[in-house]
Amino acid sequence: VDRSIVMNDIRLAKDREDIPSYQKRLIDEQFERLAMYESKLIIREESIKNEESQRLHHIEDMKKQTIDDLNNMRKRHEEDLTIERQRLEDYKNELDSIKYNNELLYNKQKNE
């Protein structure tokens, strides 16, 4: 492929020598415009790559923040559940104690 490109460039240079001067001037102008467009395209491509990089970085930051938020929320819920479980355990123990006392009282009254 590289050899083909080089051969085409050599052929193009030879063909340019054989054409009239006004056509040479037109071709030179076209090549200048082409170079200008190519330069603009390269600049635009770099700009797009920079924008893409910034957006990807922003998305990655958002992802990390979301994961952190979810982990914090999960911790809070787990803490709330632990507190609620402890409260339920305390209520159960209190209920068991009341039940036991009632049974004792009932048995005491029954025996009298």
mmCIF file of the C-alpha atoms, coordinates in Angstrom:
data_MODEL
# 
_entry.id   MODEL 
# 
loop_
_atom_site.group_PDB 
_atom_site.id 
_atom_site.type_symbol 
_atom_site.label_atom_id 
_atom_site.label_alt_id 
_atom_site.label_comp_id 
_atom_site.label_asym_id 
_atom_site.label_entity_id 
_atom_site.label_seq_id 
_atom_site.pdbx_PDB_ins_code 
_atom_site.Cartn_x 
_atom_site.Cartn_y 
_atom_site.Cartn_z 
_atom_site.occupancy 
_atom_site.B_iso_or_equiv 
_atom_site.pdbx_formal_charge 
_atom_site.auth_seq_id 
_atom_site.auth_comp_id 
_atom_site.auth_asym_id 
_atom_site.auth_atom_id 
_atom_site.pdbx_PDB_model_num 
ATOM 1   C CA . VAL A 1 1   ? 0.000   0.000   0.000   1.00 0.00 ? 1   VAL A CA 1 
ATOM 2   C CA . ASP A 1 2   ? 2.792   2.432   0.899   1.00 0.00 ? 2   ASP A CA 1 
ATOM 3   C CA . ARG A 1 3   ? 4.581   1.604   -2.324  1.00 0.00 ? 3   ARG A CA 1 
ATOM 4   C CA . SER A 1 4   ? 1.368   2.215   -4.265  1.00 0.00 ? 4   SER A CA 1 
ATOM 5   C CA . ILE A 1 5   ? 0.962   5.615   -2.608  1.00 0.00 ? 5   ILE A CA 1 
ATOM 6   C CA . VAL A 1 6   ? 4.542   6.552   -3.446  1.00 0.00 ? 6   VAL A CA 1 
ATOM 7   C CA . MET A 1 7   ? 4.099   5.433   -7.035  1.00 0.00 ? 7   MET A CA 1 
ATOM 8   C CA . ASN A 1 8   ? 0.882   7.450   -7.339  1.00 0.00 ? 8   ASN A CA 1 
ATOM 9   C CA . ASP A 1 9   ? 2.644   10.534  -5.948  1.00 0.00 ? 9   ASP A CA 1 
ATOM 10  C CA . ILE A 1 10  ? 5.471   10.125  -8.481  1.00 0.00 ? 10  ILE A CA 1 
ATOM 11  C CA . ARG A 1 11  ? 2.963   9.689   -11.314 1.00 0.00 ? 11  ARG A CA 1 
ATOM 12  C CA . LEU A 1 12  ? 0.986   12.721  -10.121 1.00 0.00 ? 12  LEU A CA 1 
ATOM 13  C CA . ALA A 1 13  ? 4.153   14.866  -9.984  1.00 0.00 ? 13  ALA A CA 1 
ATOM 14  C CA . LYS A 1 14  ? 5.073   13.791  -13.515 1.00 0.00 ? 14  LYS A CA 1 
ATOM 15  C CA . ASP A 1 15  ? 1.539   14.490  -14.786 1.00 0.00 ? 15  ASP A CA 1 
ATOM 16  C CA . ARG A 1 16  ? 1.635   17.946  -13.181 1.00 0.00 ? 16  ARG A CA 1 
ATOM 17  C CA . GLU A 1 17  ? 4.760   18.829  -15.141 1.00 0.00 ? 17  GLU A CA 1 
ATOM 18  C CA . ASP A 1 18  ? 2.950   18.113  -18.402 1.00 0.00 ? 18  ASP A CA 1 
ATOM 19  C CA . ILE A 1 19  ? -0.091  20.345  -17.776 1.00 0.00 ? 19  ILE A CA 1 
ATOM 20  C CA . PRO A 1 20  ? -0.497  24.049  -18.621 1.00 0.00 ? 20  PRO A CA 1 
ATOM 21  C CA . SER A 1 21  ? 0.376   26.683  -16.031 1.00 0.00 ? 21  SER A CA 1 
ATOM 22  C CA . TYR A 1 22  ? -3.238  27.786  -15.373 1.00 0.00 ? 22  TYR A CA 1 
ATOM 23  C CA . GLN A 1 23  ? -4.152  24.180  -14.516 1.00 0.00 ? 23  GLN A CA 1 
ATOM 24  C CA . LYS A 1 24  ? -1.087  23.927  -12.282 1.00 0.00 ? 24  LYS A CA 1 
ATOM 25  C CA . ARG A 1 25  ? -2.276  27.028  -10.459 1.00 0.00 ? 25  ARG A CA 1 
ATOM 26  C CA . LEU A 1 26  ? -5.771  25.541  -10.039 1.00 0.00 ? 26  LEU A CA 1 
ATOM 27  C CA . ILE A 1 27  ? -4.347  22.279  -8.793  1.00 0.00 ? 27  ILE A CA 1 
ATOM 28  C CA . ASP A 1 28  ? -2.066  24.126  -6.363  1.00 0.00 ? 28  ASP A CA 1 
ATOM 29  C CA . GLU A 1 29  ? -5.053  26.103  -5.063  1.00 0.00 ? 29  GLU A CA 1 
ATOM 30  C CA . GLN A 1 30  ? -7.015  22.906  -4.637  1.00 0.00 ? 30  GLN A CA 1 
ATOM 31  C CA . PHE A 1 31  ? -4.140  21.305  -2.761  1.00 0.00 ? 31  PHE A CA 1 
ATOM 32  C CA . GLU A 1 32  ? -3.896  24.386  -0.512  1.00 0.00 ? 32  GLU A CA 1 
ATOM 33  C CA . ARG A 1 33  ? -7.624  24.184  0.219   1.00 0.00 ? 33  ARG A CA 1 
ATOM 34  C CA . LEU A 1 34  ? -7.301  20.469  0.804   1.00 0.00 ? 34  LEU A CA 1 
ATOM 35  C CA . ALA A 1 35  ? -4.431  21.067  3.253   1.00 0.00 ? 35  ALA A CA 1 
ATOM 36  C CA . MET A 1 36  ? -6.487  23.741  5.022   1.00 0.00 ? 36  MET A CA 1 
ATOM 37  C CA . TYR A 1 37  ? -9.491  21.411  5.313   1.00 0.00 ? 37  TYR A CA 1 
ATOM 38  C CA . GLU A 1 38  ? -7.254  18.611  6.492   1.00 0.00 ? 38  GLU A CA 1 
ATOM 39  C CA . SER A 1 39  ? -5.784  20.902  9.148   1.00 0.00 ? 39  SER A CA 1 
ATOM 40  C CA . LYS A 1 40  ? -9.275  21.951  10.279  1.00 0.00 ? 40  LYS A CA 1 
ATOM 41  C CA . LEU A 1 41  ? -10.325 18.322  10.352  1.00 0.00 ? 41  LEU A CA 1 
ATOM 42  C CA . ILE A 1 42  ? -7.341  17.372  12.519  1.00 0.00 ? 42  ILE A CA 1 
ATOM 43  C CA . ILE A 1 43  ? -8.093  20.224  14.917  1.00 0.00 ? 43  ILE A CA 1 
ATOM 44  C CA . ARG A 1 44  ? -11.767 19.225  15.057  1.00 0.00 ? 44  ARG A CA 1 
ATOM 45  C CA . GLU A 1 45  ? -10.835 15.584  15.625  1.00 0.00 ? 45  GLU A CA 1 
ATOM 46  C CA . GLU A 1 46  ? -8.579  16.557  18.543  1.00 0.00 ? 46  GLU A CA 1 
ATOM 47  C CA . SER A 1 47  ? -11.357 18.713  19.950  1.00 0.00 ? 47  SER A CA 1 
ATOM 48  C CA . ILE A 1 48  ? -13.846 15.848  19.726  1.00 0.00 ? 48  ILE A CA 1 
ATOM 49  C CA . LYS A 1 49  ? -11.374 13.476  21.378  1.00 0.00 ? 49  LYS A CA 1 
ATOM 50  C CA . ASN A 1 50  ? -10.876 15.970  24.224  1.00 0.00 ? 50  ASN A CA 1 
ATOM 51  C CA . GLU A 1 51  ? -14.632 16.379  24.655  1.00 0.00 ? 51  GLU A CA 1 
ATOM 52  C CA . GLU A 1 52  ? -15.083 12.623  24.639  1.00 0.00 ? 52  GLU A CA 1 
ATOM 53  C CA . SER A 1 53  ? -12.338 12.196  27.221  1.00 0.00 ? 53  SER A CA 1 
ATOM 54  C CA . GLN A 1 54  ? -13.901 14.845  29.462  1.00 0.00 ? 54  GLN A CA 1 
ATOM 55  C CA . ARG A 1 55  ? -17.344 13.281  29.151  1.00 0.00 ? 55  ARG A CA 1 
ATOM 56  C CA . LEU A 1 56  ? -16.003 9.814   29.908  1.00 0.00 ? 56  LEU A CA 1 
ATOM 57  C CA . HIS A 1 57  ? -14.166 11.207  32.932  1.00 0.00 ? 57  HIS A CA 1 
ATOM 58  C CA . HIS A 1 58  ? -17.367 12.919  34.070  1.00 0.00 ? 58  HIS A CA 1 
ATOM 59  C CA . ILE A 1 59  ? -19.349 9.702   33.611  1.00 0.00 ? 59  ILE A CA 1 
ATOM 60  C CA . GLU A 1 60  ? -16.731 7.780   35.596  1.00 0.00 ? 60  GLU A CA 1 
ATOM 61  C CA . ASP A 1 61  ? -16.955 10.360  38.400  1.00 0.00 ? 61  ASP A CA 1 
ATOM 62  C CA . MET A 1 62  ? -20.741 10.096  38.377  1.00 0.00 ? 62  MET A CA 1 
ATOM 63  C CA . LYS A 1 63  ? -20.482 6.308   38.508  1.00 0.00 ? 63  LYS A CA 1 
ATOM 64  C CA . LYS A 1 64  ? -18.142 6.457   41.516  1.00 0.00 ? 64  LYS A CA 1 
ATOM 65  C CA . GLN A 1 65  ? -20.404 8.974   43.264  1.00 0.00 ? 65  GLN A CA 1 
ATOM 66  C CA . THR A 1 66  ? -23.480 6.840   42.605  1.00 0.00 ? 66  THR A CA 1 
ATOM 67  C CA . ILE A 1 67  ? -21.735 3.740   43.954  1.00 0.00 ? 67  ILE A CA 1 
ATOM 68  C CA . ASP A 1 68  ? -20.667 5.684   47.056  1.00 0.00 ? 68  ASP A CA 1 
ATOM 69  C CA . ASP A 1 69  ? -24.193 7.019   47.540  1.00 0.00 ? 69  ASP A CA 1 
ATOM 70  C CA . LEU A 1 70  ? -25.668 3.535   47.185  1.00 0.00 ? 70  LEU A CA 1 
ATOM 71  C CA . ASN A 1 71  ? -23.163 2.098   49.646  1.00 0.00 ? 71  ASN A CA 1 
ATOM 72  C CA . ASN A 1 72  ? -23.921 4.858   52.147  1.00 0.00 ? 72  ASN A CA 1 
ATOM 73  C CA . MET A 1 73  ? -27.648 4.304   51.728  1.00 0.00 ? 73  MET A CA 1 
ATOM 74  C CA . ARG A 1 74  ? -27.187 0.568   52.197  1.00 0.00 ? 74  ARG A CA 1 
ATOM 75  C CA . LYS A 1 75  ? -25.194 1.184   55.396  1.00 0.00 ? 75  LYS A CA 1 
ATOM 76  C CA . ARG A 1 76  ? -27.891 3.494   56.759  1.00 0.00 ? 76  ARG A CA 1 
ATOM 77  C CA . HIS A 1 77  ? -30.584 0.934   55.997  1.00 0.00 ? 77  HIS A CA 1 
ATOM 78  C CA . GLU A 1 78  ? -28.565 -1.837  57.593  1.00 0.00 ? 78  GLU A CA 1 
ATOM 79  C CA . GLU A 1 79  ? -28.056 0.328   60.681  1.00 0.00 ? 79  GLU A CA 1 
ATOM 80  C CA . ASP A 1 80  ? -31.772 1.114   60.773  1.00 0.00 ? 80  ASP A CA 1 
ATOM 81  C CA . LEU A 1 81  ? -32.570 -2.577  60.442  1.00 0.00 ? 81  LEU A CA 1 
ATOM 82  C CA . THR A 1 82  ? -30.149 -3.440  63.229  1.00 0.00 ? 82  THR A CA 1 
ATOM 83  C CA . ILE A 1 83  ? -31.762 -0.859  65.485  1.00 0.00 ? 83  ILE A CA 1 
ATOM 84  C CA . GLU A 1 84  ? -35.234 -2.137  64.582  1.00 0.00 ? 84  GLU A CA 1 
ATOM 85  C CA . ARG A 1 85  ? -34.189 -5.745  65.207  1.00 0.00 ? 85  ARG A CA 1 
ATOM 86  C CA . GLN A 1 86  ? -32.798 -4.769  68.590  1.00 0.00 ? 86  GLN A CA 1 
ATOM 87  C CA . ARG A 1 87  ? -36.023 -2.936  69.422  1.00 0.00 ? 87  ARG A CA 1 
ATOM 88  C CA . LEU A 1 88  ? -38.060 -5.969  68.397  1.00 0.00 ? 88  LEU A CA 1 
ATOM 89  C CA . GLU A 1 89  ? -35.825 -8.198  70.488  1.00 0.00 ? 89  GLU A CA 1 
ATOM 90  C CA . ASP A 1 90  ? -36.333 -5.887  73.467  1.00 0.00 ? 90  ASP A CA 1 
ATOM 91  C CA . TYR A 1 91  ? -40.111 -5.964  72.946  1.00 0.00 ? 91  TYR A CA 1 
ATOM 92  C CA . LYS A 1 92  ? -40.040 -9.735  72.686  1.00 0.00 ? 92  LYS A CA 1 
ATOM 93  C CA . ASN A 1 93  ? -38.028 -9.997  75.884  1.00 0.00 ? 93  ASN A CA 1 
ATOM 94  C CA . GLU A 1 94  ? -40.405 -7.625  77.623  1.00 0.00 ? 94  GLU A CA 1 
ATOM 95  C CA . LEU A 1 95  ? -43.388 -9.593  76.361  1.00 0.00 ? 95  LEU A CA 1 
ATOM 96  C CA . ASP A 1 96  ? -41.785 -12.865 77.497  1.00 0.00 ? 96  ASP A CA 1 
ATOM 97  C CA . SER A 1 97  ? -41.150 -11.338 80.883  1.00 0.00 ? 97  SER A CA 1 
ATOM 98  C CA . ILE A 1 98  ? -44.756 -10.146 81.197  1.00 0.00 ? 98  ILE A CA 1 
ATOM 99  C CA . LYS A 1 99  ? -46.001 -13.518 80.032  1.00 0.00 ? 99  LYS A CA 1 
ATOM 100 C CA . TYR A 1 100 ? -43.802 -15.296 82.566  1.00 0.00 ? 100 TYR A CA 1 
ATOM 101 C CA . ASN A 1 101 ? -44.965 -12.990 85.376  1.00 0.00 ? 101 ASN A CA 1 
ATOM 102 C CA . ASN A 1 102 ? -48.582 -13.516 84.375  1.00 0.00 ? 102 ASN A CA 1 
ATOM 103 C CA . GLU A 1 103 ? -48.116 -17.265 84.403  1.00 0.00 ? 103 GLU A CA 1 
ATOM 104 C CA . LEU A 1 104 ? -46.527 -17.061 87.831  1.00 0.00 ? 104 LEU A CA 1 
ATOM 105 C CA . LEU A 1 105 ? -49.356 -14.924 89.074  1.00 0.00 ? 105 LEU A CA 1 
ATOM 106 C CA . TYR A 1 106 ? -51.934 -17.244 87.532  1.00 0.00 ? 106 TYR A CA 1 
ATOM 107 C CA . ASN A 1 107 ? -50.292 -20.310 89.063  1.00 0.00 ? 107 ASN A CA 1 
ATOM 108 C CA . LYS A 1 108 ? -50.037 -18.583 92.418  1.00 0.00 ? 108 LYS A CA 1 
ATOM 109 C CA . GLN A 1 109 ? -53.705 -17.659 92.344  1.00 0.00 ? 109 GLN A CA 1 
ATOM 110 C CA . LYS A 1 110 ? -54.612 -21.120 91.195  1.00 0.00 ? 110 LYS A CA 1 
ATOM 111 C CA . ASN A 1 111 ? -52.733 -22.688 94.084  1.00 0.00 ? 111 ASN A CA 1 
ATOM 112 C CA . GLU A 1 112 ? -54.391 -20.483 96.685  1.00 0.00 ? 112 GLU A CA 1 
# 
